[in-house]
């Protein structure tokens, strides 16, 4: 077995892209094995679109190759904001070959990249579908929140064995659509002093800078009790760059924002990544500015966005969302909409000496 860097091709369907396309197939097999469905399967076109965008985050991929076949990968994602101290490592191994040291070799390569890149904190993740979680008292818990991850999980044991600490648990939740009429009616409200604006794919020019400023707050205003998070500096061009990438992936963002009428500032917003086919949309950001909390703006923007989703993409029948386990206000909003538990995600971190 050898670990080698994977070049990112300029185009698909060429001799140079064969290894990249092979890796996409391997990763799709891994996610189907974990989840039992194709919710997180992606095409080679979608994967390449994500890797082409390197202006705000550098992605470096190494693969484990055995007998000429790719059997695992580590992807190091380096945020390129000037004050960034973190790097995220995504480590995956073909299920049938786990327990043979492949994951350890890939993780070590990722940690070498982190050290070479001058990063102080490494993040990595474990995913636990609800259907795989059995009742147990042997749990690993984060500093905040009420959930725990099973200590006997292979992935949990792997993280602990390599010196990682569980910093945060995210709850993934699923909402079935359409909303029952009585539930939608119960969530509907009249906003005093705010107006709702929706767009799909591209933010209006007159709101672009304010929207960018709100997105900068996502790295500082969300719960992050036990994890180190880099601040992110968003401007209009970064918003446009993300929009172009998601359009290239075939899943543009549907956004609803609450605009404060007295100042013209965006007070809250929510995003859904909406694919052209399939039945699942994914929730991206939802944020209410601290100065405007207490007006039920989180509920208002989410409801309007779901209504817009029904009009613009009626083929979508499910929404998946992720929230920090300690984010009680947003979890309460989700429960009011009818979201149900889907999975737990462990956010693990390690500080380099």
Phi, psi and omega in degrees: 000134177231153178247124186221152180287140179262118176288144177268120186285160175281332182209162178265165177076022179239164176303326182289340183264358187300314182294320178299315180293325176297317180298318178303317178296320178297314180295324177297321177296322180294316182289326177294321178297321182286312190266337181078012178207184184255024183304324185245018171288139177227154178279164176298325178297317179295316180297318181294322178300320179293321183281339179290329181279101184239013184284326185248346175209128178269132179246125178239129184240129169242144180239150172266128183240129179226124182052041175081003182241144176286128182238001178180170178208156164234130176245122178258124182247112183257107171300140185254013171298144188305326184261014183294136178240356187250162170218143177255134178247127174251115183243127180221142177225142176306127187308319184292344184249012179286156181087009182246010177092001181293314179298321178297316179297320180291318179297318178299320177297317178298319179293325175298317178298319179299314181295318179296329180275002177073024181268141185267327185238133177251132173250144170213172193221147170235143183240138188223092177303143182304326183291346179263353185267119178254152180302131178202149175268350182269086185240149169257128186244151175275168181299334181228159180096175184247346183279166176213157178254143184295124182297333182275355177300137179303317182292321178296315179298323179297313181297314181296320182297332182259016170087019180266148180246137178286111183266328183200148172246132172257139174264123171267134182230154183235136177242128176272137181245157000283162175295139172303142186301321181291327177290317178300318180298320181292337181268346183288139182214166173259125180268133179254113177093005180225149172234150182259135180232132179239148174210159182230117174094322187210124180291144176299143182303323184287347178249001189299310184293321178292322178296317178299319179297321177294320180295330175298329182286343182300331182276350182240334187263349180273157179299133180207052188302312190250015183228151172271129182232130177287137170294146179242134179256111180254138169230182183301321182292325178293321175300313181297323179297315177298318179300317180296318180297316183289326174296318178296329177281352180079023179217068181298158181276134168259121188236139167235132179238147171260120181258127178285115189295328183290327184246341186080003180281150171283123182262337181198155174203161176214151185229143171232130172273119191244108178284156180285337177228178186080178185242002188246131169249153180246132176286129172261234184290147159220125183211138171244126179300141185306321184292345185242015179285155181098003180250010181063031181291328177300315177295318185296314183289324180293319180295314180297323181292322177292322176296317176298322178300317179298326180281320187269333184217069184295350178285346181281127183240356181214147172236134172252137179224158181230133179218144175302140182301332180270002182274071185301319181299316182288324177296323178294320176299315180299317179298323179297328178282340181105014175298144179237152182303137182237318182191168170241140176240127177268128175257108184255145178224155178219132179260127180280142181284000000 
